[in-house]
């Protein structure tokens, strides 16, 4: 063997040893597993945030519902005291709160749908992470067994330095394939996590001046109907003396 050949063999052996330490399959697989656990934990925190927001909206909705009942009681008390103006004001406030109730309900329903999607995704991701953990431990055990087998065979057969380099190169190639497969599985999970549907903004739409005026007329008609119904229930007259009992408009 010439000088150049011996120098090339030495360089290969040094490079092979450094590469083998840098590409420890156990460390690579453990790192990939930890990253997957982090993604799973992030998803679980997202689910907790959705549930928290949902409960907050439900509490706000309950508060608005209580306030609506209070305004209705005030309207009845005002009519009993012959204060139709106060009764109308109380019903107007109650009508405005009804819009908030509708908005709360829409947001709660969308949060529930988002929570269901997140839970399904978390279940699939948990199963894949557990499967990867099992595969990781199996590969690490196989690698350790292979290393022990190589050392025993080297001691028993007295293989040359060149043959040792070849065997280690083959072992690294096999470990590299397993590492790439593990990385592909991890990327597949991250890609799925990136396809979550975003929740849109909620709330009633705007409108021009005519739309607002028409909506106000509709609200006033509903309030008039509610006042008439309350008068009938409380056995109050329509407010004009000398006239007979008039048929009250039916509410929708």
SVG drawing of the C-alpha trace seen along z (x, -y; Angstrom):
<svg xmlns="http://www.w3.org/2000/svg" viewBox="-118 -58 122 74">
<polyline fill="none" stroke="black" stroke-width="0.4" points="0.0,0.0 1.4,-3.4 1.7,-6.5 -1.3,-8.1 -3.4,-5.0 -2.5,-4.8 -3.3,-8.5 -6.7,-8.1 -7.5,-5.1 -6.6,-7.1 -8.8,-10.1 -11.7,-7.7 -11.4,-6.1 -11.2,-9.5 -14.2,-10.8 -16.1,-7.6 -15.7,-7.8 -16.7,-11.4 -19.7,-10.8 -20.8,-7.9 -20.8,-9.9 -22.6,-12.8 -25.3,-10.5 -26.1,-8.6 -29.5,-7.1 -30.6,-7.0 -30.1,-10.7 -31.8,-11.5 -34.8,-9.4 -35.2,-10.8 -35.0,-14.3 -37.7,-13.6 -39.9,-12.1 -39.5,-15.1 -40.5,-17.5 -43.6,-15.4 -44.5,-15.5 -44.1,-19.3 -46.5,-19.6 -49.0,-17.3 -48.7,-19.5 -49.3,-22.7 -52.4,-21.1 -53.7,-20.2 -53.2,-23.8 -55.1,-25.0 -58.0,-22.7 -57.9,-24.1 -58.0,-27.7 -61.1,-26.9 -62.9,-25.4 -62.0,-28.4 -63.4,-30.8 -66.5,-28.7 -67.2,-28.8 -66.6,-32.5 -69.1,-33.2 -71.7,-31.0 -71.3,-33.0 -71.7,-36.3 -74.8,-34.8 -76.3,-33.9 -75.7,-37.4 -77.4,-39.0 -80.3,-36.5 -80.8,-37.6 -80.7,-41.2 -83.4,-40.6 -85.7,-39.0 -85.1,-42.1 -86.1,-44.5 -89.3,-42.5 -90.2,-42.6 -89.6,-46.4 -91.9,-46.8 -94.7,-44.9 -94.2,-47.0 -94.3,-50.2 -97.5,-49.2 -99.0,-48.4 -98.1,-51.9 -99.6,-53.4 -96.2,-54.4 -96.3,-53.2 -93.3,-55.3 -91.1,-53.5 -92.5,-50.1 -91.6,-50.9 -88.1,-52.0 -87.6,-48.7 -88.8,-46.6 -86.5,-48.6 -83.5,-47.7 -84.6,-44.1 -84.9,-44.0 -81.4,-45.3 -80.0,-42.6 -81.7,-39.9 -79.2,-40.7 -76.3,-40.0 -77.9,-36.7 -78.0,-35.6 -74.3,-36.6 -73.2,-34.7 -75.1,-31.6 -73.4,-31.7 -69.9,-32.0 -70.5,-29.2 -71.7,-26.9 -68.6,-27.6 -66.3,-27.1 -67.9,-23.7 -67.3,-22.7 -63.7,-23.8 -63.2,-21.9 -64.5,-18.7 -62.0,-19.0 -59.1,-19.6 -60.1,-16.7 -60.2,-14.4 -56.8,-15.7 -55.3,-15.2 -56.5,-11.6 -54.9,-10.8 -51.7,-12.6 -51.5,-10.8 -51.8,-7.4 -49.0,-8.3 -46.7,-9.6 -47.2,-6.4 -46.5,-4.3 -43.4,-6.3 -42.2,-5.8 -42.5,-2.1 -40.7,-2.1 -38.0,-4.3 -37.3,-2.0 -37.2,1.0 -34.7,-0.7 -32.5,-1.7 -32.5,1.8 -31.7,3.2 -28.9,0.7 -27.4,1.6 -27.7,5.3 -26.0,4.8 -23.2,2.8 -22.6,5.6 -22.7,8.2 -20.2,6.3 -17.8,6.1 -18.1,9.8 -17.6,10.7 -14.6,8.4 -13.0,10.0 -13.8,13.5 -12.7,13.3 -10.0,10.6 -11.4,8.5 -9.1,6.0 -9.5,2.2 -10.8,1.9 -13.6,4.5 -14.6,2.7 -15.0,-0.6 -17.2,1.2 -19.4,2.8 -19.8,-0.5 -20.7,-2.3 -23.4,0.2 -24.7,-0.2 -24.8,-4.0 -26.7,-3.7 -29.3,-1.5 -29.6,-3.9 -29.9,-6.8 -32.9,-5.2 -34.6,-4.6 -34.0,-8.2 -35.4,-9.5 -38.5,-7.4 -39.0,-8.7 -38.6,-12.3 -41.2,-11.7 -43.7,-10.5 -43.1,-13.6 -43.5,-15.9 -46.7,-14.2 -48.2,-15.0 -47.0,-18.6 -48.6,-19.0 -51.9,-17.7 -51.7,-20.2 -51.3,-23.0 -54.5,-22.3 -56.8,-23.5 -59.6,-25.6 -59.6,-29.1 -62.7,-30.5 -64.1,-33.6 -65.2,-36.8 -68.7,-36.8 -71.2,-39.5 -74.2,-41.1 -73.4,-42.8 -73.7,-46.5 -76.1,-48.2 -77.0,-51.5 -79.4,-54.2 -82.5,-52.6 -81.7,-49.2 -81.3,-50.7 -84.5,-52.7 -86.4,-49.6 -84.9,-47.6 -85.9,-50.3 -89.5,-50.2 -89.6,-46.5 -88.3,-46.7 -91.0,-49.3 -93.7,-47.2 -92.6,-44.3 -92.5,-46.5 -96.0,-47.8 -97.2,-44.2 -95.5,-43.3 -97.1,-46.3 -100.5,-45.3 -100.0,-41.7 -98.9,-42.8 -102.0,-45.1 -104.3,-42.3 -102.6,-40.0 -102.8,-42.6 -106.4,-43.5 -105.6,-47.1 -107.5,-49.0 -106.1,-50.2 -105.6,-53.7 -108.6,-55.4 -111.8,-56.0 -115.2,-55.4 -114.1,-52.8 -114.9,-49.1 -112.5,-46.2 -110.2,-46.1 -108.5,-43.0 -104.8,-43.1 -102.3,-42.4 -100.8,-38.9 -97.0,-38.7 -94.7,-36.8"/>
</svg>
